[in-house]
Structure formats: C-alpha cells, structure tokens
Amino acid sequence: MNIKSTSSHKNQEPESGFLYIVATPIGNLNDLSYRALNILKNVTLIACEDTRQTKKLMSKFDFTNNLTSFNKYNSFNKIPKIIKDLKDMKSIALVSDAGMPSICDPGEELIKVSRLNSINVICIPGPCAALTALVSSGLPSSKFIFEGFLPKKKSEREKLLLEISKNDKTTILYESPHRLKKLLNELKDYCGGERAIEVSRELTKKFEEHVGNNIQEVITYFEGKEVLGEITIVINGINKTNQKSKFAKLELKKELNELITAGLSLSEASKYLAKKNNLTKSVIYNMY
Ligand code: SAM
C-alpha cells in the first residue's frame, strides 16, 4: 500500500512540485472558492481544458497566469511535460471548463501518472453538477451511483438501462439537451413512467430549473418544447419491497413461470427467486 502524507495544509499554498486539481464554477462564477482563486492566481502554470473558458474566469477575478491547454485530444501528449514540470518543482493547477476535473472531464490519467511518480496531488473541492443535482432533488442521496453519460452503443446502453431499472440506489446521469427526450423515453421503457426522477437544468445559472416528479410527468412537461442548456438527471432507485419496475416485474414473472413449468412448486420457485433478487418471498409469490 502506498501511504503518503502531504504537508500542504501546514504550508502556504500553492507548494512547489504539487499538482492541484481545482474545481471551478458550473455556471455561477461566484461559486469559485477563495482557496481555488488563490491557487489559480499563484501556481506556475494552469493546465486547462479550453483556454477561452479559463480566461473568462481570470477576467472575472482580475488576474492572469500561464495557461496550457489540456483536453481529451492532447492530454496524452501533454502528460510527460506536465510531470517533468512538476518534478522541476513547478506548481500546476488542473481545471476543466466547468466543475470538478476528472468527472467526465480530462484529468484522470494525469492524476494517476502523477501519483505513480510520487507527486503530491491535492484537490481543491468545489462545484460538481452531479452532486448539486443530487442534493437538490430530494431523492435519497447518501447512497448513489454516478453513470455520467450513457454509452451510445445500443447493447451497452441497454445493459446499463436495465441495471438502472433494477438498482435500489439513486442514479445520476449527464445528458445533452438534444438527447434528453430520447433518454427519458428509454428510462420510461425500462423503469416505468411512475419512477421518481428529477431533471435539473442550468444549475447555478439564471434559468435554473428542476423538473419532476416522475418520468411520465417529465416527458409530458418537455413535450413540444425545445430543450436548451445543461442537463443532469437524478433517478430514484427501485423500492425492492413493493415497487418493482414494470420491466423488472415482467422479467421476474417470466422467470417464475419458467421455473414452475420446469417442475418447481410455486413456493420453491418463489423462495429461489426471492433469494436470487434479494426480495421477500411473498413479493414473488404474489406476482403469480
Ligand atoms: N466535470 C463536470 C462536473 O463536475 O460536473 C462535468 C463535465 S461534463 C463534460 C458536462 C456535463 O455536466 C453536461 O453535459 C451536463 O450534463 C452536466 N452539467 C454541467 N454543468 C451543468 C449545469 N450547470 N446544470 C446541469 N448540468 C450540468
């Protein structure tokens, strides 16, 4: 195990040779923390996803600094130079266009390689669309699954939709506005229209909007409307005792019938399926 303590909080920040992962606002520029601002002003170099976005932040907070672009197209080529700079005791801040770097944004690989090179990595926490949407939704927020953007490939997408439909934890998804309606209809097919959901649009911005309560109501709300802005979706988990989704229910019923046709008694088949799906026997029994 690689146990390493960093002295960052005792010394003045930023420290030489440290990589700082700095969260930046997801809309409202006032969400930049004092600590983040201090780091961005005083590091040797800021590695940013899009220099134009970071310049907006610098202009709002009236400072300049050295920028280098670090995005999904060039990050692999840039990592060796950044690691060298860190070893040469430069301090570097990594930012994305918005929110927490490395959450559906570049950064993961740089952080991994930095750690492998025994470089101190410190995260300056701050805005993240996923958590902002989750805690605003009122849905269970202590246990959740973050899936980011669903895959486009049909088979992978269907697999994940099925997992979401069966999961008892809250799921958080990112989606682009022009694909929102398609995704909502898919979620309805897999989870049923009754499943609780919250679509958060333009979080922290002037036209922030939260649309719920269930999938069908959200579909109806967006019908005939052009969806604009940035979207994060929070879907309630399944309530295993009495709210199996329509889809999962159909699947279970089918399996129950198959087991009975194969010769098991209703009681035996229910017991088997209850154990397999972590449900009570009576839930399965009553489906028959
Ligand atoms: N790293 C970012 C974070 O910490 O939230 C996420 C980056 S990901 C490339 C961008 C996606 O995050 C958007 O397509 C949208 O789904 C979500 N997002 C970002 N800002 C948002 C906002 N203000 N309101 C709602 N969703 C947002």
Residues whose N, C-alpha, C, O or C-beta is under 5 A from the ligand:
A	BS01	SAM	I26 G27 A98 G99 M100 P101 I103 C104 D105 P127 C128 A129 A130 Y174 E175 S200 R201 E202 L203 E230 I231 T232
